[in-house]
Amino acid sequence: MSIGAVGMGMVGGAGFLLRGAAQWRVRPRLMLLGVLPALLVAAVVLAALVGLLLTVGDLVTWATPFADDWAEALRGLLRLGLAVVVVLAFVVLASVTFTGLTLAVGDPFYARIWSEIERMLGGEVPEDGPGFWRSAADGLVLAGTGVALGLGVVVLGLLPVVGAVVGVVLGVVVSGWLLAGELLSRPLEARGMDRAARAEVLRRDRGAVLGFGVATQLCFLVPLGAVAVMPAAVAGATMLARDLLDRPGRAPQRAG
């Protein structure tokens, strides 16, 4: 697939998030259901961010005792840069774990949104969902992956000059792909697809999947954006899953 095709696919994928957001106008009461768990998790994340901002200076000073004897300007520059990286890493970590935790906490609410969007799209509406415990387990796995990703951003941020930029960009791209995969898992699992079959569907248009995930991730970086965007992301993912399933390709195998 050419770079141009991937770029066009990413634009199209981001469009599915906009289509999901349009449901706020069409079905506002349904979308409000998805705000409740998102608001609860966002409050916890915001409290953790405030705590980090209040202590990040002391944390960075504790982690860099080797710089105590450096010139004041150089020492301040190092510690300021590292503090920025730590905060950005937390934001990337929080955005990924936010999705996993919110899907786990709010599974009944998002299941309602998913099923209503499936009915709106028409055709066969699958009755089998992943279930609460499976959704909770998947959410916790995504949260754990977010921890690893956040640590990776911190490590990359230590690289001279370009470290912070590379770390944040890579963090957004990778977390965007993970978010898309998690959000798409419900409509695909409901059709009996195992992990390998779901991966096969996602490969049909990597650009669209990545564009949808990155657009969602960027919205999550806006203060309180995740609260309003989470229901739209669930709706948009359901629409994107239907679109991917309609693409030509070998029929995915159902889980045994």
C-alpha positions, -999 to +999 in steps of 0.1 A: +000+000+000+014+034-011+020+063+013-007+082-005-032+054-001-024+052+036-028+089+040-062+088+022-072+059+044-062+078+076-084+107+065-113+083+058-107+066+092-108+099+110-141+106+092-157+076+111-150+095+144-169+125+130-198+102+119-198+088+155-198+124+169-229+132+147-249+108+168-248+135+195-272+154+173-293+124+163-294+104+196-283+127+224-299+106+252-281+074+240-248+092+238-252+106+273-251+071+286-215+069+276-205+101+294-212+087+329-184+061+331-160+084+311-167+112+336-159+089+366-126+077+351-117+112+340-121+125+375-096+099+388-071+106+360-074+144+365-067+140+402-036+119+394-024+145+369-028+173+394-008+153+419+019+147+393+021+184+384+025+193+421+053+168+427+071+165+393+098+190+402+108+171+433+106+138+414+129+150+387+153+165+412+154+132+431+160+113+398+189+135+386+213+138+416+242+137+391+232+171+379+235+188+413+270+201+405+262+213+369+260+249+360+226+263+371+214+270+335+223+235+322+209+218+353+176+237+350+173+229+313+178+192+319+153+190+347+127+211+329+130+189+298+127+158+318+097+172+337+080+179+304+087+144+292+074+129+324+041+149+321+037+141+284+044+104+291+017+105+318-008+121+293-001+093+268-004+067+295-036+082+308-052+084+274-046+047+268-055+035+302-085+058+302-100+039+273-093+005+288-106+014+322-136+033+308-146+003+286-143-020+316-163+002+340-189+013+315-194-020+295-232-021+299-235+016+287-212+011+257-229-022+248-262-002+245-245+023+222-230-005+201-262-024+197-282+007+188-257+017+161-257-018+147-295-016+144-293+018+128-269+004+102-293-024+093-286-059+083-279-087+108-273-075+143-250-099+162-264-110+195-232-124+210-210-098+228-177-104+246-194-102+280-186-080+310-156-101+323-141-104+289-144-067+282-130-059+317-100-082+310-094-066+276-096-032+292-071-041+319-047-055+292-050-022+273-043-003+305-012-025+311+000-018+276-005+019+283+019+017+312+046+001+291+040+027+264+042+055+289+076+042+301+088+039+265+079+076+259+100+085+290+130+065+278+128+080+243+125+115+259+159+111+273+174+112+238+192+145+231+174+172+211+147+151+193+139+127+221+107+144+234+093+150+200+100+114+188+087+099+220+054+119+219+047+113+182+055+076+184+034+074+216+004+090+198+007+067+168+011+035+187-015+043+213-039+053+185-035+019+169-041+002+202-072+023+209-086+015+175-081-022+180-097-021+214-127-001+202-132-023+172-130-055+192-166-054+204-183-054+170-159-080+157-159-103+187-197-102+186-195-119+153-175-147+168-140-136+156-110-146+176-079-124+179-063-137+146-095-131+127-099-096+141-063-088+131-071-100+096-100-076+093-079-046+106-053-053+079-078-047+052-073-009+056-045-002+081-047+035+072-083+038+081-078+020+114-048+041+122-065+074+112-095+066+134-073+057+163-050+087+161-079+111+157-095+096+188-062+098+207-057+134+198-092+143+210-083+125+243-054+148+247-077+178+249-088+185+285-121+166+292-122+158+255-122+121+263-155+124+282-174+138+252-155+118+226-157+083+242-194+076+232-186+090+197-156+067+194-177+036+203-203+046+177-177+054+151-158+021+157-191+002+151-195+020+118-158+014+108-161-023+117-191-027+094-171-009+066-141-031+071-162-063+071-177-052+037-143-049+021-133-078-002-111-104+015-110-139+028-138-144+053-124-143+088-127-175+108-150-176+138-136-185+171-141-221+179 
